[in-house]
Amino acid sequence: MKTFLPKAADIDRKWYVVDAEGQVLGRLASQVANILRGKNKPIYTPNVDTGDYVIIINADKAILTGKKLDQKFYYHHSGYAGGLKATSYRRLMAEKPELAVRHAIVGMLPKGPLGRQMAKKLHVYVGAEHEHAAQKPVALELK
């Protein structure tokens, strides 16, 4: 008996559309990260990108529970001494909600070249419109 290792030709990638309206950000992020990694497939292998493409629409309508809008911060650094910037999630969700959703999902992917390759299959849009109709994405209902 030999162990099956998927090759690039063995992987059948699908396109999914996820509506983030009314979804809790963390739960949405963990389920989408599993799809991007390919953990929902029987051919999943940790060191191979077996995941599917995911389009997220209505990113501005994702919700954060509790007091996270005011108490949780998005941090980034300019690269200079004392250059740490902090933005509350209330402001981030008002100005750049697609960044907040992408940051939550990419943080749950593996770090390194494999994780960056998986992150390229994620497309996040603020409104209900997206430009991937030619790929015929399937609507995915998350729990």
C-alpha positions in Angstrom: 0.0 0.0 0.0 1.5 3.4 -1.0 0.7 6.8 0.4 -1.1 9.1 -2.0 0.5 12.5 -2.5 -1.5 14.9 -4.7 0.3 16.5 -7.6 -0.7 19.8 -9.2 -2.6 17.9 -11.9 -4.6 15.9 -9.3 -6.1 19.0 -7.7 -9.5 20.2 -8.9 -10.0 23.8 -7.7 -13.5 25.2 -7.4 -14.7 28.8 -6.9 -16.9 29.6 -3.9 -18.8 32.8 -3.0 -19.4 33.5 0.7 -21.7 36.2 1.8 -20.3 37.8 5.0 -23.5 39.7 5.9 -24.4 39.0 9.5 -21.5 36.5 9.9 -19.2 36.7 13.0 -15.8 37.7 11.7 -13.7 35.1 13.5 -16.0 32.1 12.7 -16.2 33.2 9.1 -12.4 33.5 9.0 -11.7 30.0 10.4 -14.1 28.3 8.0 -12.8 30.2 5.0 -9.2 29.4 6.0 -10.0 25.7 6.1 -11.4 25.9 2.5 -8.3 27.9 1.3 -6.1 25.2 2.8 -8.1 22.4 1.4 -8.9 20.8 4.7 -12.5 20.1 3.5 -11.2 17.7 0.8 -10.1 14.0 1.2 -6.9 14.7 -0.7 -5.7 17.2 1.9 -1.9 17.2 2.5 -0.3 19.7 4.9 2.6 20.6 2.6 0.6 20.9 -0.7 -1.9 23.7 -1.6 -5.0 21.7 -2.2 -7.5 24.4 -1.5 -10.2 26.2 -3.5 -10.7 29.8 -4.5 -13.0 31.9 -2.2 -14.8 35.2 -3.0 -16.1 37.1 0.0 -18.8 39.7 -0.6 -20.4 42.2 1.7 -17.3 42.3 3.9 -18.6 45.6 5.4 -21.5 43.7 6.9 -19.5 41.2 8.9 -19.9 41.7 12.7 -17.7 41.5 15.7 -19.2 40.3 19.0 -18.9 42.0 22.4 -16.8 45.1 22.8 -14.3 44.1 20.1 -15.1 47.1 17.9 -13.6 49.4 20.5 -11.2 47.2 22.4 -9.5 45.3 19.5 -6.9 47.0 17.4 -5.2 46.4 14.1 -1.5 47.1 14.4 1.0 47.8 11.6 4.5 49.2 11.7 6.1 51.8 9.3 9.5 50.3 9.7 10.9 53.3 11.5 11.7 53.6 15.2 8.5 54.4 17.1 6.4 53.7 13.9 3.8 51.4 15.4 0.4 52.4 14.3 -2.9 51.2 15.9 -6.4 51.5 14.5 -9.5 50.4 16.3 -11.7 47.9 14.5 -14.6 50.3 14.6 -12.6 52.7 12.4 -11.1 49.9 10.3 -14.5 48.3 9.6 -15.9 51.8 8.6 -13.0 52.7 6.3 -11.4 49.4 5.0 -13.6 46.4 5.9 -12.0 44.2 3.3 -8.6 44.7 5.0 -10.1 43.5 8.4 -11.6 40.4 6.8 -8.5 39.6 4.8 -6.2 40.1 7.9 -8.4 37.7 10.0 -8.3 35.0 7.3 -4.7 35.2 6.3 -3.6 35.1 10.0 -5.2 31.6 10.1 -3.2 30.3 7.2 0.3 28.8 7.4 3.2 31.3 7.5 5.8 31.2 4.6 5.6 30.6 0.9 2.8 28.0 1.1 0.5 30.4 3.1 1.2 33.2 0.7 0.2 31.0 -2.2 -3.0 30.1 -0.4 -3.8 33.8 0.4 -3.7 34.6 -3.3 -6.8 32.5 -3.8 -8.8 34.8 -1.5 -10.8 37.7 -3.0 -12.6 40.1 -0.7 -15.2 42.7 -1.8 -17.1 45.4 0.2 -20.3 45.3 -1.8 -22.4 42.5 -3.3 -20.7 42.8 -6.7 -17.6 40.9 -7.7 -15.7 40.5 -11.0 -15.4 36.7 -11.0 -18.7 35.8 -12.8 -16.7 34.1 -15.6 -15.4 31.5 -13.1 -19.0 30.4 -12.3 -18.6 30.4 -8.5 -20.9 28.4 -6.3 -22.6 30.0 -3.3 -21.3 28.5 -0.1 -23.5 28.6 3.0 -21.3 28.6 6.2 -22.7 27.3 9.5 
